[in-house]
């Protein structure tokens, strides 16, 4: 049976079973048992969970920000094919620019453009 615990300095944590006495003795002074946290949007106030669920628009914006961050992270991952494809695309862009008589762009300029294409 899962159990919830709270400490003012360490916050909330949850166990996957009943901690034995030895484990409980290692918890910092001031730790109290609390009900299981109902959701990530609940905060504990005076020993009770208070629902602070944001509006659907805020949740959607947070999810979108996480999605974009994940895409950018994949482009920066040195072990990802995405990183290789980004580099190849940068080289091809500059080759095309030279053939068209346009000046080459820097890697930073190209990355700024790529980031602007993420939607």
C-alpha positions in Angstrom: 0.0 0.0 0.0 1.4 3.4 -1.0 1.9 6.0 1.6 2.6 9.8 1.3 5.0 11.8 3.5 5.7 15.5 3.7 8.6 17.5 5.1 8.6 21.4 5.0 12.2 21.4 3.6 12.1 18.3 1.4 8.5 18.4 0.1 6.3 15.5 -0.7 7.4 11.9 -1.4 5.5 8.6 -1.8 6.5 5.1 -0.8 5.5 2.0 -2.7 4.8 0.1 0.6 4.8 0.4 4.3 8.3 1.7 5.4 9.8 -0.3 8.3 10.7 1.4 11.6 14.4 1.6 10.6 13.5 3.5 7.4 11.0 5.8 9.3 13.7 6.7 11.8 15.9 7.9 8.9 13.3 10.4 7.8 14.1 14.0 8.8 12.5 15.4 12.0 9.3 17.1 11.1 8.2 14.5 8.5 4.5 13.8 8.6 2.4 11.2 6.9 -0.1 12.7 4.5 -2.7 11.3 2.1 -1.5 10.2 -1.3 -1.2 13.3 -3.6 -4.3 13.3 -5.9 -2.5 14.9 -8.9 0.6 16.8 -9.8 -1.5 20.0 -9.5 -2.3 19.5 -5.8 -0.3 21.3 -3.2 -0.3 20.6 0.5 -1.6 23.3 2.8 -2.0 22.7 6.5 -1.9 19.0 6.0 -4.6 18.9 3.3 -4.3 18.8 -0.4 -5.5 21.9 -2.3 -6.3 21.6 -5.9 -4.3 24.2 -8.0 -5.2 22.8 -11.4 -4.5 25.4 -14.0 -6.9 26.3 -16.8 -7.0 24.1 -19.8 -5.2 26.8 -21.8 -2.3 26.9 -19.3 -2.0 23.1 -19.4 -2.0 23.2 -23.2 0.7 25.9 -23.2 2.8 23.8 -20.8 2.4 20.7 -23.0 3.3 22.7 -26.1 6.4 24.1 -24.4 7.5 20.6 -23.3 6.9 19.3 -26.9 9.1 22.1 -28.4 11.8 21.6 -25.8 11.8 17.9 -26.6 12.2 18.6 -30.3 15.1 21.0 -29.7 16.7 18.6 -27.4 16.6 15.9 -30.1 18.3 18.3 -32.5 21.1 18.8 -29.9 21.5 15.2 -28.9 25.0 14.1 -30.1 23.8 10.5 -30.4 20.7 11.3 -32.5 20.2 11.0 -36.3 18.4 14.4 -35.9 21.7 16.1 -35.1 23.3 14.6 -38.2 20.4 15.6 -40.4 20.5 19.1 -39.0 24.2 19.4 -39.9 23.6 18.0 -43.4 20.7 20.5 -43.9 23.0 23.4 -42.8 25.7 22.4 -45.3 23.1 22.0 -48.1 21.6 25.3 -47.3 24.9 27.0 -47.7 25.7 25.2 -50.9 22.4 26.3 -52.4 23.0 29.9 -51.2 26.4 29.9 -52.9 25.0 28.5 -56.2 22.3 31.2 -56.1 24.9 33.9 -55.5 23.8 34.6 -51.9 26.1 34.9 -48.9 26.5 31.9 -46.6 24.9 31.9 -43.2 26.3 30.9 -39.9 25.3 27.8 -38.0 23.7 30.1 -35.4 21.7 31.8 -38.0 20.6 28.5 -39.4 19.6 27.1 -36.0 17.6 30.2 -35.2 15.7 29.7 -38.5 15.2 26.0 -37.7 13.9 26.8 -34.3 11.5 29.2 -35.8 10.1 26.4 -38.0 9.1 24.2 -35.1 5.3 24.4 -34.7 
